[in-house]
Amino acid sequence: MIPQRGHKAVSSSLLSKLERSSDGTMDIRAALKEGITRLRAANVASHTLAAELLLMHALGRDRTWLYTHAEEPLDPAAAENYFVLVARRAAGEPTQYLTSKQEFWGLEFEVTPAVLIPRPETEHVVEVALERLGARGIKIDLATGAPSPRLRIADVGTGSGCIAIALAHELPHAEIFATDISAAALEVAQRNAVRHGVAKRIQFMESDLLEGFTVEEASGARARHGSATLTTSAVPLREADRESFDLIVSNPPYVARGEASTLAREVREYEPHEALFGGAAGSEIYARLIEQAGALLRLGGILVLELGYGQAPHVRALLETQPGWTNIQITNDLAGIPRVISAARR
């Protein structure tokens, strides 16, 4: 991360430049053009979009306002703030961490360096989960008109809470348990759940994968509901509640440690490593996760996992060799890459 003193140094050096250039002629259009130029020179991907988002953030305005007020003079303080953000982005810091925003499933999420930035590809996890739930995902039984049975769902490694919250948004009759090994990530996820009005239906748990749901490991788990931190005795799942989940989903860490150098700089240097790296091969977590899910899914329950590049054959073999899995399916993303694997519990 860029240390705080570095931000101050950047701010100071830019201020003198802005004082020389802000003679009343720097308007919104000129500032945006300059931001694009600086980000392009730094080889920032999607530099035009990044410049727009940072200027919108600095001004607290939307894109429509930006382009309908292009000739409006830019306040010197706002200009300084904007170009500090541009400098930080040029140095590698992700736009999403600078603005604290990222859209997922049509919803805006708070993101901080404590959580992985949600990717569009991960929306396939939500799509596959809804598809495989089928009629169970409809709140009202279309044949009888009676309320559908309440769904129990677990989102493993929830991060920003994007998958859990998207599912809560789509499945109003679902009770969701979202786990993460990071307490800081759970705080972000809780705020996002409150923001989208689903906090009462999501319980957040500090847990390594699904270990917090087993008798042996429950003493080490912590459950959070809304803004409260619950005691371990409030964790609701014990031996008697095994095989009680209808759906378990996860976007687990799946990048191999040795592949760190192949990642984009903003990913490698800024996103949380515990959410990125799955071990030496990158696929180590899948075996544990599949075994745990097998003990917690009820008959006919669905497991949906995001896949890393080239990992589909390995994960499929795990499901085929462990007893109790059927109807294994692989879903490609829009680039034709195997992105999601799903299976049903026999």
N, C-alpha and C positions, 0 to 999 in steps of 0.2 A: 504494500500500500504506500501511497505518497504520504510522508509524514506531515503533520500539521504545519511545522515550520516551513516546509516547502511550499505549502499553499500561500502562506503569508509572503514569502519571497516572490512568488509568481505575481501575487496581487500588487505588491509594491512596484515591481518592474513594469507591469502593464499600466499602472496608474499614470506614470509619467508619459507613456506613449498616448494614452487616451486623452490626457490633458492637452497634448499638442494637436491631436486630431479632432477633438470635440469642440469645434469653434462655431457650433450651431448648424453645421452642414451634415453631421452624422445622423441620419434618420434610420428608421427600422430596416429599410431596404439595404442601406449601406452596411449596417452592422451584420445583417444576415449574410450578405455577400462576402464580407471580410471573414466571418466565421467559417463559411464554406471553404474559402481559399486556404485558411490555416489548417483545417482538418484534411483537406485534400493533400496539402503539402506533407502532412504527417502520415499519409497513406491509411487514413481511417476509412474502414468500410462504411458504405452508405453515408458518406460525409454530408450530403445535403440534408438528409433526414435528421442526422444527429445535430446539425447546426440549427435546424428548425425546432427540434424538441428542446434543445438547451435554451434557445431564445424564448420559447413559449414558457418554459419553467422560470427563467429569470424575470419575466414580465408578469407571470401569473395570468397569461392569456391563452386563448385557443388559436388554432391555425387560421380560422376564418378572420379573426380580429387582426392577426399578424399581417395578412395580405390586403385587408381593407384599410389598414392604417400604415401602409408601407412608407408614406412620406412624413409620418409624424416624428418629430425630433425625439431622440432617445436620451432619457435622463442619464447624466454622467454616472450616478451610482449604479443604475441598472446596467449601463454599458460595462462598467468595471466588473460587476458580478458575472455578466455574460461571458466576457473574455477570460475570466478566471476559470469558468466552467469549460470553455473551449480548450484552454491550455491543459486542464486536467484530462479531458478526453483525448487530446493529442498525445498525452503522456501514457495513455493506455487504459485509463479508468473507464469502465463501461458506462454508457449513457444512462442505463437503467439505475445504476447506483447513484449517479449524479442527480437524477430527477426523483429517485425513490419510487418509480412507477414502471409497471409493465402490464400490458393487456394479456389476458388469457381467457378463452371461452367467452369473449365479449364482455368480460368484467375487468375492472382496473384493480391491480394488486399493488400493495406496498412491497417493495423489495429493498433489502439492505445487504451489506456484505456478509451477513450471517446466513443468507439463504441463496440457493442456486437461482439464477434468473430463469423464469419459466420460458420454455421454447414452444413454438407452434407445433412441433412434432409430438409433444407430450399430449396435445389435445386428442391424439389418436387413442390414448389410453382411456379417456373419458368416452369417446365414441364407441370403442369396442365394448366397454363395460355396459353401456346402455343397450347396445345391440344384443349382447348375450343375456342380459337380464330379461329381455323380451317383455312379456305381459306382466312379469313381476315388477317391472319398473313403472307401471301405470298405477296411480293412486287409487283408482276405482276399478273394481272388477267389471269389465264391459259386459259380461254375460249376466251377472246378478245385480249389478249396481251397488253392491256392498263394498265397504272399504277394503283395499288389499291388505294382506298381512304386513306388519311393519318390517322393513328391511334392516339388517345389521351389516354394516360395512366397515372395513378397516383400510386405511390409507397408510402405507408403511413408508417412512422417510418423507414426511409431508412437506418439509421445507417451508415455503411461503404459504402452504395450505391450498395451493391452487387446485389440485385434483379433488381434495375433500370438499372444498367449497363449491366447485363446479358441480359435483355430484349432489351435494345438498341442495343446490339451486334447482337441479333437474328432478330430484327425487324427494318431494316434500314429506313422504312417509318413511324416510330413512333416518336411522340413528347411526351416526358415524363416529368411529374412533380413529384418531390421527396420531401416529407415533413419530417421534424423531429422537435421535440421540443427542441433539443439540438443544439446550434450554433456550438459547438466544433465538434459534429458528422458531421454536414453539411460541415465543412471545410475538414474533412477527405474524405467525399464522393466526394466533388468537385475535390480534388487531384486525386482520383481514376478515375473519369470520364475523366479528362485531360490525365491521363496516358494511358487510353484505347481508346482515340480518339473519345469519344462520348459526350464531354462536350457541344458542340453546340446544341445538341438535348435533353439535360436534364436541366430543370430549378429547382433549389433547393430552397425550401421555409421553413423558420422557422415558424412552425405552430403546434398547438395541433391537431393531427389527420388531418381532412379535414376542420377544422374551417376557415383556411385562404382563402378558396374558397367561403365563404358565404358573403353576403353583410354586415351582422351585425358584422362579425369578421374580415373582410379584413383589417380594420384599424390597427389591431394588428399583421398583418403578414408582413414578409419580404421575398422578393424573391431574389435569387442569381442565376446568369447565368454566366458560365465560372468563371472568377476570380473577376467579379464585383458584388457588392451588389446593387440591384435595389431598387428604392423607392416604397412605397406602391402603388402608382398610376400605377406602371408597372406590378402589379399582374394582369394577363390577364382575370381571371375568375370572373364574376359578375352574377347578376340575369339573364341577357340575355343569358349567356353561360351555364346555368344549363342544365343537361341532355346531356352533350356534351362528356362524357368519354365513350370510348369503353371497357376499362378494368381498374379495381382498384384492386391492390394487397397489401397485408400487412403481415408482420410477427410481430404482435403486442406483447407488454408485456403480458404474460399470466401466470406467476408463482404466486401462492398465497403467501402473506406475511408470513403466518404461516408455509410455507414449506421451508423457507430459510435454516433451519438447515439440510434439506435433500439434498441440493445441494452440489456438489463437492466443496472443499475448494477454488480452483482456480476460480470457478464461483462466489461463494458467496462473496468472499473477494476482487475480482479484477474487475469483469465486472460491467458496469454501472447499478445501481439498477433501474433507470428510464426506462431502456430498458428490464429489467427482470420481474419486479413485476407489475401485473395488478390490484392489490387491495387485499382486504381481501380474496376473493374467487379466484382471479386470472383471472376471466372471465368478469369483469365489463366493460372492454373497448369494448367488442364485440358489445354490444347493441348500443352504440353511433356510432361506426364505421359503422355498418350495416345501421342505420338510415341515416347517412350522405351520404353514398355511394348510397342509394336509391334515393336521391335527385340529384345526380350528374351523374349517369349512364344513357346513352340514352337507348331506348328500344332495347333489345337484348344485352345490355352491360353485361360484366361478372365481378363478384366479386370473388376473390380468397384469402382465408385467411389461414394462418398456425394455427394449433390447438395445445393447450397444452394437456398433458396426461389426458384422461378422460373427455375432454370438448366437444367432438363431439355431444352428445345428447343435451346439453344445447344450443350450437350455432345453431344446426339444428332447434331446437324449436323456436329460435329467428327469423330465416328466414321464418319458416312456419307460424308464427303468425303475422309477419309484412306483410302488403299487398304489392303485386307487385313482389314477387320472385317466380321463377319456376325452374324446372330442377336442383334440389339440389343434389349434388353429394359429396361423401366423398371418399378420396383417402388415402390408407394406405401407410406407409413407408416400407422400406425393412424388418423391424422387425415385420410387420403386425399390427403396431399401427396406428389408424386413425390420419393422420398428416395434411391433407389439406381438407378444405371444399370449394366448389365453387357453385355458383348459377348464374342464368341469370335474368336480369330485364325484366319483362313482357312488 
